[in-house]
Amino acid sequence: MEIEVLDNPEEHRYEARAGSELVGRIAYDLEGDRITLIHTEVEPEHEGKGIAGRLVAGALADIRGRGLRMRPMCRFVRSYLERHPEHADLVDTL
């Protein structure tokens, strides 16, 4: 499945889309140069397909590209960061 990760600032979330279908999201709060990743969710019919991991990877790439610092409040994001320590430099103190 082809997944595109997009920032939707009006909804305060990153979105994973398969074509026009919304298949996952990460809710966030942005204050200045700090983004707090609050909750990751994948639509039930798309669970178990690796979408959440691709969504987090896409969000982290965007965060890095924008020069933001991140607070990973979401359990899934924290778990992803444990498995991918190359992104540890993005984490702001909690």
Secondary structure, DSSP 4 states (H G I P E B T S, - for coil): ---EEEEETTTTEEEEEETTEEEEEEEEEEETTEEEEEEEEE-GGGTTSSHHHHHHHHHHHHHHHTT-EEEE-SHHHHHHHHH-GGGGGGBPP-
